[in-house]
């Protein structure tokens, strides 16, 4: 596996640790704006971690890190400690239940249980995504969506606490093996069959000629 990038990430240390791979991809960071009406709603999950039970506007933001089809959540759990730490969605639901308000206690949809959020969004934008501030619900006013970083530096997000470099690189390589697209992954080595599969075509039907009468 070869990665072309202008920055080093923590899982780069595992390069060369596996069997030789033909996968190559460009790791280019970009920021896009995603409109709320383009994504599936997540119920009352609005990306907020309430710090105080009785203060409506005393909350921290839940940051979302998407990696190869799964979302991880970062939150500041205490108003006295600004440190961000990874939390589970069960902890988010428990926080909403005990420190939230009537509108946030029910109908929280886990992005990992949604086909759009755990499959389609990755197929559309890539295997590593970062949402610093989710803005979906339009309870009070209409919003224009949220910003999402494609290929953030996971080292800066302390993601090594969730996946060691070898597991991360293996999953990333597997993702490109099954989701390779012409614009972000190239498989230059191998026979025609290998290249056809890497491009996402079905070798049994994609190039079959029509029968002539």
C-alpha positions as CSV (number, residue, x, y, z in Angstrom):
1,X,0.0,0.0,0.0
2,X,1.3,3.5,-0.9
3,X,-0.1,6.7,0.4
4,X,0.6,10.0,-1.3
5,X,0.2,12.8,1.2
6,X,1.5,16.2,2.4
7,X,1.3,15.2,6.0
8,X,2.2,12.3,8.3
9,X,-0.5,10.5,10.2
10,X,-0.1,8.0,13.1
11,X,-1.0,4.9,11.1
12,X,1.8,5.6,8.6
13,X,4.1,3.9,11.0
14,X,2.5,0.6,10.0
15,X,3.3,0.9,6.3
16,X,5.3,-2.1,5.1
17,X,4.1,-4.3,7.9
18,X,1.7,-6.3,5.8
19,X,1.9,-8.3,2.6
20,X,2.7,-6.3,-0.5
21,X,-0.4,-4.5,-1.7
22,X,-1.2,-2.9,-5.1
23,X,-3.4,-0.2,-3.6
24,X,-2.3,3.4,-3.9
25,X,-4.3,6.5,-2.9
26,X,-3.9,10.2,-2.5
27,X,-4.6,11.5,1.0
28,X,-5.7,15.1,0.4
29,X,-7.4,17.1,3.1
30,X,-10.4,19.3,2.1
31,X,-13.3,20.9,3.8
32,X,-16.8,20.9,2.4
33,X,-20.2,22.2,3.5
34,X,-22.9,19.6,3.7
35,X,-26.5,20.8,3.7
36,X,-28.9,19.4,6.2
37,X,-31.4,18.4,3.6
38,X,-28.8,16.2,1.9
39,X,-28.3,13.9,4.9
40,X,-30.5,11.6,6.9
41,X,-31.9,13.2,10.1
42,X,-30.7,11.7,13.4
43,X,-33.7,12.5,15.5
44,X,-32.9,14.6,18.5
45,X,-29.2,13.9,18.3
46,X,-27.8,17.4,17.7
47,X,-24.2,16.9,18.6
48,X,-24.4,18.4,22.1
49,X,-23.1,17.1,25.4
50,X,-25.0,18.9,28.3
51,X,-22.7,19.8,31.2
52,X,-25.3,21.1,33.6
53,X,-28.7,19.7,34.1
54,X,-30.4,23.0,34.8
55,X,-28.7,25.3,32.3
56,X,-30.0,25.2,28.8
57,X,-27.0,26.8,27.1
58,X,-24.3,25.1,29.2
59,X,-23.1,22.4,26.9
60,X,-20.1,21.2,24.9
61,X,-19.9,20.1,21.3
62,X,-19.7,16.4,20.4
63,X,-17.1,16.0,17.6
64,X,-17.6,13.2,15.2
65,X,-14.8,11.1,13.6
66,X,-15.8,8.8,10.8
67,X,-13.5,5.9,10.0
68,X,-14.2,3.3,7.4
69,X,-18.0,3.1,8.0
70,X,-18.1,3.7,11.8
71,X,-18.5,6.9,13.8
72,X,-16.6,7.8,17.0
73,X,-17.5,10.6,19.3
74,X,-15.4,13.2,21.1
75,X,-16.8,15.4,23.9
76,X,-15.7,17.7,26.7
77,X,-17.3,16.0,29.6
78,X,-16.7,18.6,32.3
79,X,-16.9,22.4,32.2
80,X,-13.8,22.5,34.4
81,X,-11.7,20.4,32.0
82,X,-11.5,21.3,28.4
83,X,-9.9,18.0,27.4
84,X,-11.8,16.1,24.7
85,X,-12.2,12.4,25.2
86,X,-13.9,9.6,23.3
87,X,-17.4,8.6,24.5
88,X,-19.8,5.9,23.4
89,X,-23.3,6.6,22.0
90,X,-24.7,4.9,25.1
91,X,-22.9,7.6,27.2
92,X,-24.4,10.3,24.9
93,X,-27.9,8.9,25.5
94,X,-27.3,8.6,29.2
95,X,-26.1,12.2,29.3
96,X,-29.2,13.4,27.4
97,X,-31.5,11.4,29.8
98,X,-30.0,12.8,33.0
99,X,-28.7,16.2,32.0
100,X,-30.8,17.0,28.9
101,X,-34.2,18.6,28.4
102,X,-37.5,17.3,27.2
103,X,-36.7,17.6,23.5
104,X,-33.3,15.8,23.8
105,X,-34.3,12.8,25.9
106,X,-35.9,10.7,23.3
107,X,-35.4,9.6,19.7
108,X,-31.7,9.9,19.5
109,X,-30.5,8.0,16.4
110,X,-27.0,6.5,16.5
111,X,-25.3,7.3,13.2
112,X,-23.8,3.8,13.3
113,X,-27.3,2.4,13.0
114,X,-28.2,4.4,9.9
115,X,-27.4,3.1,6.4
116,X,-26.8,6.6,5.1
117,X,-24.4,7.5,7.9
118,X,-22.5,4.2,8.1
119,X,-22.4,3.5,4.4
120,X,-23.5,6.1,1.9
121,X,-21.7,9.1,3.3
122,X,-18.4,7.2,3.3
123,X,-18.9,5.9,-0.2
124,X,-19.7,9.5,-1.3
125,X,-16.9,11.4,0.5
126,X,-14.2,8.8,1.5
127,X,-13.1,6.6,4.4
128,X,-12.0,9.2,6.9
129,X,-14.3,12.1,7.9
130,X,-14.5,14.7,10.7
131,X,-17.4,16.8,11.8
132,X,-16.5,19.4,14.3
133,X,-20.0,20.7,14.9
134,X,-23.1,18.9,13.7
135,X,-26.0,21.0,12.8
136,X,-29.0,19.0,11.6
137,X,-32.1,19.8,13.7
138,X,-34.1,22.8,12.7
139,X,-36.0,23.1,15.9
140,X,-35.6,26.9,16.3
141,X,-34.6,28.1,12.8
142,X,-33.4,26.9,9.5
143,X,-29.6,26.2,9.2
144,X,-27.4,25.7,6.2
145,X,-25.8,22.4,7.4
146,X,-22.4,21.7,8.7
147,X,-18.7,21.7,7.7
148,X,-17.0,18.3,7.2
149,X,-13.3,17.7,6.8
150,X,-12.3,14.9,4.4
151,X,-9.1,13.2,5.4
152,X,-8.3,15.0,8.6
153,X,-5.1,14.2,10.5
154,X,-6.3,11.6,13.0
155,X,-3.2,12.1,15.1
156,X,-4.5,15.5,16.0
157,X,-7.8,13.9,17.1
158,X,-6.0,11.4,19.3
159,X,-7.6,8.6,17.3
160,X,-4.7,6.3,18.2
161,X,-6.5,5.7,21.5
162,X,-9.3,4.0,19.5
163,X,-7.3,2.1,16.9
164,X,-3.7,1.1,16.9
165,X,-1.8,2.0,13.7
166,X,-1.8,-1.6,12.4
167,X,-5.5,-2.1,12.8
168,X,-6.2,1.4,11.3
169,X,-4.0,0.8,8.3
170,X,-5.5,-2.7,7.7
171,X,-9.0,-1.4,7.8
172,X,-8.1,1.5,5.5
173,X,-6.5,-0.9,3.0
174,X,-9.5,-3.2,3.1
175,X,-11.9,-0.2,2.6
176,X,-10.0,0.7,-0.6
177,X,-10.0,-2.9,-1.8
178,X,-13.8,-2.9,-1.7
179,X,-14.6,0.8,-2.4
180,X,-11.9,2.0,-4.7
181,X,-12.9,4.8,-7.0
182,X,-11.0,6.2,-10.0
183,X,-10.7,9.7,-8.3
184,X,-9.0,8.6,-5.1
185,X,-7.5,5.2,-5.5
186,X,-5.4,3.5,-8.2
187,X,-4.4,-0.1,-8.6
188,X,-1.7,0.1,-11.3
189,X,-0.2,-3.3,-10.8
190,X,-1.9,-6.6,-11.9
191,X,-3.7,-8.1,-14.8
192,X,-6.8,-6.8,-16.5
193,X,-9.1,-8.8,-14.1
194,X,-7.5,-7.2,-11.1
195,X,-7.9,-3.7,-12.4
196,X,-11.5,-4.3,-13.5
197,X,-12.4,-5.5,-10.0
198,X,-10.5,-2.5,-8.4
199,X,-12.6,-0.1,-10.4
200,X,-15.8,-1.6,-9.0
201,X,-17.0,-3.5,-12.0
202,X,-18.6,-6.9,-12.1
203,X,-16.4,-9.0,-14.2
204,X,-19.3,-11.4,-15.1
205,X,-21.7,-8.8,-16.4
206,X,-20.1,-5.4,-16.9
207,X,-18.3,-6.1,-20.1
208,X,-20.5,-8.8,-21.5
209,X,-21.4,-8.3,-25.2
210,X,-25.0,-8.4,-26.3
211,X,-26.0,-11.4,-28.2
212,X,-26.7,-10.9,-31.9
213,X,-29.7,-12.6,-33.5
